[in-house]
Amino acid sequence: MIQLTRLNNARLAVNCDLIKYVEEAPDTVLTLLNGEKLVVRETTEQVIERVRDFRRSVLIAGPGTASPSLTRANPAVDEAPVTQEGPQRG
């Protein structure tokens, strides 16, 4: 998620995966995938940079840094040995 500022200076966090496009007309307007529009103080370039920074931070964090409960639906799988063929069941 990225933090942006509404025109009334209220802060909001936006899931950047839901942004369809960003335009300046003259204010910066984010259009989300569901059609909702958000007007923010940041420029298009600033929004793009924040999305890049967020995605870069996710890539740098890499796999295995999230909570196991968020990465696995079945915690028992974490206990099973894993081989090239997949988890071994005993």
C-alpha positions as CSV (number, residue, x, y, z in Angstrom):
1,M,0.0,0.0,0.0
2,I,1.1,3.5,-0.6
3,Q,0.3,6.6,1.4
4,L,-1.2,9.6,-0.4
5,T,-2.9,12.9,0.6
6,R,-6.4,14.0,-0.3
7,L,-6.9,17.7,-1.3
8,N,-8.2,18.4,2.2
9,N,-4.8,17.1,3.6
10,A,-6.3,13.9,4.9
11,R,-3.9,11.0,4.6
12,L,-5.0,7.7,3.0
13,A,-3.4,4.4,2.1
14,V,-4.2,3.0,-1.3
15,N,-3.6,-0.6,-2.5
16,C,-1.5,0.1,-5.5
17,D,-2.5,-3.1,-7.2
18,L,-6.0,-1.6,-7.6
19,I,-4.9,1.5,-9.5
20,K,-6.0,1.3,-13.1
21,Y,-4.4,4.6,-14.2
22,V,-3.3,8.0,-12.9
23,E,-3.9,11.3,-14.7
24,E,-3.4,15.0,-14.1
25,A,-6.4,17.2,-15.1
26,P,-5.1,19.5,-13.5
27,D,-5.4,17.7,-10.1
28,T,-4.0,14.2,-9.9
29,V,-6.8,11.6,-10.3
30,L,-6.4,7.9,-9.6
31,T,-8.9,5.7,-11.2
32,L,-9.2,2.3,-9.4
33,L,-10.2,-1.0,-11.1
34,N,-13.7,-0.7,-9.6
35,G,-14.2,2.7,-11.2
36,E,-13.8,4.7,-8.0
37,K,-11.8,7.9,-8.5
38,L,-9.5,9.5,-5.9
39,V,-8.2,13.0,-6.2
40,V,-4.8,13.5,-4.5
41,R,-2.2,16.2,-3.9
42,E,0.7,14.2,-5.2
43,T,1.8,14.5,-8.8
44,T,1.6,11.6,-11.2
45,E,5.3,11.2,-11.0
46,Q,5.2,11.1,-7.2
47,V,2.5,8.4,-7.3
48,I,4.5,6.3,-9.8
49,E,7.6,6.7,-7.6
50,R,5.7,5.5,-4.5
51,V,4.3,2.5,-6.4
52,R,7.9,1.7,-7.5
53,D,9.3,2.1,-4.0
54,F,6.5,-0.1,-2.6
55,R,7.1,-2.9,-5.2
56,R,10.8,-2.6,-4.8
57,S,10.4,-3.1,-1.0
58,V,8.3,-6.2,-1.6
59,L,10.9,-7.7,-4.0
60,I,13.8,-6.9,-1.6
61,A,11.9,-8.6,1.3
62,G,11.6,-11.7,-0.8
63,P,9.9,-15.0,0.0
64,G,9.7,-16.3,3.5
65,T,9.4,-12.9,5.2
66,A,5.6,-12.9,5.6
67,S,3.9,-14.6,8.5
68,P,3.5,-18.3,7.9
69,S,-0.2,-18.0,8.6
70,L,-0.4,-15.6,5.6
71,T,1.6,-17.7,3.2
72,R,0.1,-21.2,3.9
73,A,-3.5,-22.1,4.2
74,N,-2.6,-25.4,5.8
75,P,0.0,-25.0,8.6
76,A,0.6,-28.8,8.6
77,V,2.4,-28.4,5.2
78,D,5.1,-26.4,6.9
79,E,6.0,-29.4,9.1
80,A,6.3,-31.9,6.2
81,P,9.7,-32.3,4.6
82,V,9.9,-30.8,1.1
83,T,11.7,-32.4,-1.8
84,Q,11.8,-31.8,-5.6
85,E,8.6,-33.7,-5.9
86,G,6.8,-31.6,-3.2
87,P,5.9,-32.2,0.4
88,Q,6.2,-35.8,1.7
89,R,3.3,-37.2,3.6
90,G,3.9,-39.9,6.2
